[in-house]
Structure formats: C-alpha cells, structure tokens
C-alpha cells in the first residue's frame, strides 16, 4: 500500500476546524548535585582520541556523548559502554587516558538514581498532578512520550511501571 503523510497546514482548510490548538508549556527543573557532578566530569573531559583531529571530526564523539547525556543517564552510560568496548579491544587500560576518563564519567552517571534524575522527577510530578488531569485508570486516556534515545525509552518505561505501579500492557515501548 501507499501512505501519504501530509502536514496539518496542508489540509487545515479541508477539515473545517477539526484540529484542536496545542497548548505547549516549557517545563524547567534544576539539576541535582549528582547530575551536576556528572556534567562537570563530562565538561572537563579532554579525550586523547580527539586531539590532533580537525575541530569537527575531533568533537564528534563528545557531541554524541553530550546528546546522550541530555537524553538520560542510562543513554549516556550505553554510549560510554559502546566506546569503552572498542577502546578495550585496541588498548590496554593504561595505554590511553580516555579509558579512565570514560570510566569516571560512567561511574558518576551510575550514581544518579531516579530520585536524582530531575527531568524524570518533573515528568513523574506532571503525570501525578491534578492540573495535568491524566487518569491512568481510563483506558482511552493515553500519553505518548517521545525520547531521543532508545535507552532513555527503556529507562522511562521501566521506571514509570515501578513508580506508577503499572503493567507491561499499560506502558508500552514502541
């Protein structure tokens, strides 16, 4: 079959007001001490593998790592583990300082509990709030959460199941 996806602006005049306007709010929160500590480790990190490379290519991994860090501690840990796996194949632990730096960052990230992960705590507070008015007992009252990284999706699904006492059928990963 063929599916044609069109933007709302392209069909707005054909559906005569069927689209509700979105109410978008920007939620802010402050990082926890453990999140700040992990970020400081990241910001101060000067990777040897990036030295001597052109500015763009030398910062590619660190930029990718930063994106995963801003997605979730779990996503960043996954990125670090993948890089460490490659480094351990090429080098002994003492051959390159990058291994120590990445292990230190990973250790700092592993100390960030769900209570320390402030964006998660903000999400949890919103879901539980009266103002948000989500009722998980109503089967047609659904929420879709988009994440930047798959590891973040898995983390949120697992943690929300625990904290909201919901089943695998109620919280589904797509």
QUIPEKA-V659192 format. One record per residue. N is the residue number from 0. PHI is phi in radians with two decimals (* if undefined). Layout:
# QUIPEKA-V659192
N_PHI + N_PHI
This chain:
# QUIPEKA-V659192
0_* + 1_-2.14 + 2_-2.10 + 3_-1.91 + 4_-1.77 + 5_-2.16 + 6_-1.39 + 7_-0.97 + 8_-1.07 + 9_-1.35 + 10_-2.07 + 11_-0.96 + 12_-1.27 + 13_-1.59 + 14_-1.95 + 15_0.69 + 16_1.29 + 17_-1.33 + 18_-1.61 + 19_-1.41 + 20_-1.28 + 21_-1.34 + 22_-1.87 + 23_-1.81 + 24_-2.16 + 25_-1.78 + 26_-1.70 + 27_-2.14 + 28_-2.66 + 29_-1.65 + 30_-1.21 + 31_-1.32 + 32_-1.05 + 33_-1.19 + 34_-1.16 + 35_-1.06 + 36_-1.07 + 37_-1.10 + 38_-1.12 + 39_-1.05 + 40_-1.03 + 41_-1.12 + 42_-1.09 + 43_-1.43 + 44_-1.25 + 45_-2.02 + 46_-1.41 + 47_-1.07 + 48_-1.11 + 49_-1.63 + 50_-1.21 + 51_1.45 + 52_-1.59 + 53_-1.13 + 54_-0.91 + 55_-1.16 + 56_-1.27 + 57_-1.23 + 58_-1.79 + 59_-1.06 + 60_-1.14 + 61_-1.13 + 62_-1.15 + 63_-1.09 + 64_-1.13 + 65_-1.12 + 66_-1.08 + 67_-1.19 + 68_-1.08 + 69_-1.34 + 70_-1.35 + 71_-3.04 + 72_-1.02 + 73_-1.09 + 74_-1.16 + 75_-1.18 + 76_-1.04 + 77_-1.07 + 78_-1.13 + 79_-1.12 + 80_-1.06 + 81_-1.14 + 82_-1.21 + 83_-1.07 + 84_-1.02 + 85_-1.17 + 86_-1.14 + 87_-1.16 + 88_-1.27 + 89_-1.64 + 90_-2.30 + 91_-1.39 + 92_-0.99 + 93_-1.57 + 94_-1.30 + 95_-2.45 + 96_-1.15 + 97_-0.96 + 98_-1.07 + 99_-1.10 + 100_-1.10 + 101_-1.20 + 102_-1.11 + 103_-1.12 + 104_-1.12 + 105_-1.03 + 106_-1.07 + 107_-1.13 + 108_-1.19 + 109_-1.15 + 110_-1.46 + 111_-1.43 + 112_-1.43 + 113_-0.96 + 114_-1.22 + 115_-1.55 + 116_-1.49 + 117_-1.19 + 118_-1.19 + 119_-1.14 + 120_-1.08 + 121_-1.14 + 122_-1.06 + 123_-1.06 + 124_-1.09 + 125_-1.11 + 126_-1.10 + 127_-1.53 + 128_-1.31 + 129_-1.16 + 130_-1.10 + 131_-1.26 + 132_1.03 + 133_-1.52 + 134_-2.08 + 135_-1.15 + 136_-1.37 + 137_-1.55 + 138_-1.15 + 139_-1.66 + 140_-1.67 + 141_-1.99 + 142_-2.26 + 143_-2.01 + 144_-2.03 + 145_-1.68 + 146_-2.19 + 147_-1.31 + 148_-2.18 + 149_-1.08 + 150_-1.10 + 151_-1.16 + 152_-1.02 + 153_-1.08 + 154_-1.05 + 155_-1.08 + 156_-1.07 + 157_-1.08 + 158_-1.24 + 159_-1.15 + 160_-1.01 + 161_-1.18 + 162_-1.26 + 163_-1.76 + 164_0.94 + 165_-2.06 + 166_-1.60 + 167_-1.10 + 168_-1.36 + 169_-1.47 + 170_-2.08 + 171_-2.05 + 172_-1.68 + 173_-2.07
